[in-house]
Amino acid sequence: MKIQRGLYSSDTHPVALTIGNFDGAHLGHQALLNELIAAGRARGLLTAVVIFEPHPREFFTPQQAPARLTSLREKLEFLAALGIDRVHVCRFNAHFAKMSAAEFINVLHEKLMARFVLIGDDFRFGSERVGDFALMEKIGAKQGFAVQAVHSVKHDGVRISSTAVRAALAAGQLRAAQRYLGRHYSISGRVVHGDSLGRKIGYPTANIQLKHNRPPLCGIYVVNAHAEGLGVLQGVASLGVRPTVKLDAKPVLEVHLFEFSQQIYGKHLRVEFLQKLRDEEKYPDVETLTRQIALDVEHAKKWFEQHD
């Protein structure tokens, strides 16, 4: 998969193209992208995806922007696994925000060689979000490229969306999130050095570098961890601000892996959240925290025994 920055391409091969943020890579996104791939094959076109970084809402209202479900790296891995040929990562800034809807459509056609465009039926674009499917279809008819809308995917009457996934995760409803995603929710990141508190109290942890300070879930979880060359490792994870030992701290993802003692600093770890055990709590001292961690480990191991 070729990754390009911005709305330009050195490749003159015409493409079937779609646009979106694809945060969470849920079943709705998967349906759209699979339809794009099928349309590309039927028309003899390569497939291209335009994504924005940062999310437009992070640019306009950073304090009110929704929690990210997936990092840019995770999105790119997801698109590559599906077989997308080209991804354009567009920096969303003040200049981009001022681009008119008509100008944006022209860029897709003239610079990215779009000959087929597939978008969600509720997709909005351009300055002031005035662009919609009807405008894309109208201009496409004039310029000679086809436009098609893909409709929402629903599960038990619920429209599958990034918002629905966030709500399920925030409520600790991991099964609902799994149904919307088609897989367990996971967070990926590089293992970095922490303060070694876990090692000092007998429960060493892999500290995962978080790219954003507002994860969509928090608490104590049963997890599987995936690392290249290590297979699937069982464990228990804490995702939160560690109120017992820190004050006004940023969220941290710490994973205690069972029967594991290798050094994995620098490795990229993907942590799958399988079951929520409890909310994060503040304890009077480290000794009380240590006793609770022992219980968390015991409960997580029992969960794995029951779900083997």
C-alpha atoms as one frame of an Amber mdcrd trajectory, in Angstrom:
protein
   0.000   0.000   0.000   1.332   3.423  -0.975   0.970   6.220   1.595   1.060
   9.826   0.411   0.799  13.070   2.343  -1.701  15.545   0.983  -4.084  15.720
  -1.938  -1.722  14.894  -4.754  -0.471  11.752  -6.427   2.537  10.833  -8.512
   0.501   7.885  -9.833  -1.619   8.668 -12.892  -3.619   5.436 -12.736  -7.351
   6.255 -12.227  -8.854   5.175  -8.935 -12.018   4.256  -7.114 -11.914   6.529
  -4.071 -13.572   7.088  -0.735 -13.141   9.677   2.007 -13.479   9.504   5.762
 -11.836   9.347   9.164 -12.399   5.606   9.688 -11.934   5.975  13.434 -12.416
   2.535  14.925 -12.463   0.677  11.609 -15.881  -0.725  12.575 -18.238  -2.896
  10.513 -19.730   0.139   8.791 -16.279   1.206   7.613 -15.471  -2.344   6.575
 -18.664  -2.576   4.494 -17.859   0.695   2.724 -14.264  -0.302   1.970 -15.193
  -3.777   0.773 -17.723  -2.183  -1.568 -15.016   0.198  -2.795 -12.677  -2.701
  -3.518 -15.391  -4.563  -5.416 -16.229  -1.433  -7.434 -12.565  -0.884  -8.241
 -12.122  -4.425  -9.479 -15.263  -4.256 -11.592 -14.057  -1.051 -13.246 -10.374
  -1.910 -13.510  -9.416   0.844 -11.054  -6.974   1.007  -8.181  -8.452   1.866
  -4.780  -7.631   5.049  -2.884  -8.703   6.363   0.521  -8.489   9.956   1.751
  -8.203  10.367   5.526  -7.653  13.448   7.681  -5.079  14.057  10.401  -5.989
  15.413  12.840  -9.701  14.696  12.945 -11.538  17.897  11.893 -13.246  18.135
  15.271  -9.841  17.980  16.969  -8.861  21.006  14.885 -11.998  23.092  15.417
 -12.916  22.175  19.017 -10.047  20.203  20.586 -11.564  20.223  24.080 -14.886
  18.827  22.831 -13.471  16.423  20.265 -14.400  12.763  20.785 -11.902  10.286
  22.169  -9.919   8.572  19.456 -10.604   4.896  18.887  -7.624   4.262  16.620
  -4.295   5.950  16.017  -3.104   6.893  12.549  -0.810   3.866  12.522  -3.702
   1.541  13.394  -5.850   3.024  10.620  -3.079   2.521   8.078  -2.536  -1.073
   9.223  -6.271  -1.725   8.866  -6.412  -0.248   5.346  -3.315  -2.189   4.279
  -4.787  -5.458   5.599  -7.934  -4.902   3.507  -5.840  -4.460   0.363  -6.309
  -0.742  -0.310  -3.786   0.413  -2.928  -3.234   4.030  -1.902  -3.934   6.225
   1.119  -3.756  10.012   1.155  -3.180  11.410   4.637  -4.346  15.032   4.530
  -3.262  17.454   7.207  -6.412  19.182   8.414  -5.440  22.801   9.094  -6.845
  26.311   8.590  -5.979  26.307   4.896  -7.657  22.959   4.285 -10.726  24.013
   6.310 -11.266  26.954   3.937 -11.344  24.789   0.797 -14.741  24.975  -0.863
 -16.724  21.822  -1.518 -16.462  22.335  -5.288 -12.695  22.838  -5.108 -12.337
  19.686  -3.017 -14.289  17.654  -5.576 -12.150  19.068  -8.395  -8.973  18.057
  -6.557 -10.259  14.501  -6.154 -10.927  14.291  -9.881  -7.982  16.214 -11.332
  -5.143  15.474  -8.880  -6.084  12.102  -7.427  -7.529  10.732 -10.680 -10.834
   9.719  -9.086 -13.122   8.048 -11.611 -15.472   6.482  -9.074 -16.275   7.974
  -5.663 -18.032   6.074  -2.891 -19.120   8.003   0.206 -21.426   7.524   3.156
 -24.946   8.797   2.661 -24.426  11.365   5.445 -20.896  12.495   4.514 -20.330
  16.274   4.580 -17.264  18.120   3.288 -15.856  21.474   2.233 -15.835  24.840
   3.980 -18.764  25.148   6.408 -19.592  21.497   5.568 -21.800  22.572   2.679
 -20.804  19.663   0.444 -22.916  16.516   0.414 -23.702  13.510  -1.759 -26.039
  15.487  -4.030 -23.336  18.043  -4.823 -20.707  15.357  -5.387 -23.066  13.512
  -7.742 -23.962  16.707  -9.651 -20.359  17.754 -10.232 -19.332  14.165 -10.948
 -21.888  13.956 -13.742 -20.419  17.103 -15.313 -16.789  16.043 -14.983 -17.271
  12.433 -15.969 -16.857  10.353 -12.833 -19.410   8.166 -11.083 -20.591   8.769
  -7.515 -22.330   6.236  -5.300 -23.626   6.374  -1.728 -23.257   3.559   0.761
 -25.902   3.330   3.456 -25.433   2.829   7.168 -24.893  -0.635   8.631 -27.125
  -1.500  11.590 -26.983  -4.112  14.330 -30.216  -4.850  16.222 -31.576  -1.533
  15.014 -28.507   0.450  16.143 -26.593   2.350  13.482 -22.983   1.207  13.678
 -20.805   4.283  14.046 -17.690   5.477  15.820 -20.016   7.271  18.260 -21.796
   4.005  19.097 -18.476   2.232  19.658 -17.241   5.016  21.957 -20.458   4.918
  23.971 -20.214   1.138  24.427 -16.570   1.311  25.515 -17.188   4.176  27.927
 -20.018   2.167  29.529 -17.823  -0.928  29.853 -19.990  -2.797  27.339 -17.179
  -4.613  25.572 -19.473  -7.179  23.955 -21.504  -4.448  22.278 -18.319  -2.766
  21.085 -17.117  -6.114  19.755 -20.347  -6.554  17.792 -19.943  -3.114  16.209
 -16.260  -3.616  15.445 -16.386  -7.249  14.355 -13.463  -7.903  16.718 -12.283
  -7.083  20.230 -11.371  -3.461  20.770  -7.619  -2.984  21.011  -4.993  -0.304
  21.550  -1.547  -0.558  19.995   1.642   1.171  21.012   5.315   0.872  21.724
   6.474  -0.479  25.093   8.256   2.326  26.946   9.947   2.725  30.317   7.711
   3.630  33.258   8.452   4.310  36.909   8.960   0.579  37.683   6.376   0.618
  40.497   4.816  -2.617  39.237   8.158  -4.396  39.361   8.811  -3.101  42.884
   5.512  -4.503  44.202   5.821  -7.833  42.410   3.639  -7.162  39.364   5.863
  -5.889  36.536   4.035  -4.222  33.680   4.583  -3.358  30.041   3.835   0.350
  29.697   2.224   1.151  26.350   2.830   4.559  24.842  -0.510   6.263  24.217
  -0.658   8.655  21.272  -3.632  10.566  22.674  -4.525  11.646  26.185  -8.210
  10.733  26.038  -8.626   6.978  25.592 -12.229   5.869  25.008 -12.284   3.544
  28.027 -10.718   3.286  31.465 -10.527   0.778  34.271  -9.070  -2.667  34.904
  -9.425  -5.296  32.163  -8.707  -8.871  31.195  -6.564  -8.639  28.072  -4.679
 -10.482  25.388  -1.459  -8.893  24.185  -0.038  -9.486  20.714   3.621  -8.886
  19.900   5.623  -9.987  16.887   7.561 -13.131  17.664   5.859 -13.645  21.033
   2.421 -14.879  20.012  -0.621 -14.154  22.194   0.058 -13.348  25.838  -2.597
 -13.332  28.545  -2.709 -10.634  31.177  -4.528  -7.953  33.096  -4.326  -4.268
  32.216  -4.918  -0.954  33.934  -5.899   2.008  31.792  -6.206   5.227  33.721
  -4.488   7.976  35.691  -3.298   5.833  38.658  -4.843   8.053  41.390  -3.214
   6.112  44.247   0.312   7.036  43.150  -0.123  10.098  40.887  -1.845  13.468
  41.010  -3.357  15.021  37.861  -1.508  12.497  35.706  -2.069  11.620  32.077
  -3.706   8.267  31.274  -1.367   5.283  31.203  -1.887   1.786  29.802  -0.045
  -0.794  31.897  -0.225  -4.510  31.156   0.838  -7.255  33.544   1.537 -10.364
  31.469   1.160 -13.733  33.167   4.220 -16.006  33.452   6.275 -13.627  31.326
   9.652 -12.115  32.184  11.275 -11.088  28.892  12.483  -7.552  28.213  10.236
  -6.079  25.523  11.081  -2.380  25.638  10.731  -0.865  22.191   8.458  -3.621
  20.875   5.061  -2.765  19.442   2.272  -4.360  21.477  -1.408  -4.643  20.565
  -3.625  -5.002  23.631  -7.089  -6.564  23.177  -9.668  -5.728  25.841 -11.691
  -8.863  26.608 -13.566  -8.166  29.852 -13.841  -5.273  32.277 -13.125  -6.245
  35.873 -13.728  -2.944  37.662 -13.346   0.820  37.561 -10.123   2.500  38.570
 -10.026   3.432  42.269  -7.892   5.480  44.626  -6.553   3.469  47.575  -5.166
   4.810  50.865  -1.708   3.369  50.272   0.406   1.203  47.957  -0.055  -1.862
  50.170  -3.827  -1.751  49.688  -3.315  -1.230  45.953  -0.998  -4.259  45.831
  -3.611  -6.474  47.487  -6.207  -5.317  44.953  -3.856  -6.035  42.049  -3.423
  -9.581  43.388  -7.201  -9.988  43.306  -7.359  -8.549  39.789  -4.769 -11.069
  38.605  -6.681 -13.910  40.264  -9.972 -12.819  38.688  -8.387 -12.448  35.251
  -6.844 -15.916  35.395 -10.209 -17.391  36.407 -11.829 -15.606  33.472  -9.365
 -17.223  31.074 -10.023 -20.645  32.643 -13.747 -20.201  32.074 -13.314 -18.944
  28.492 -10.623 -21.325  27.289
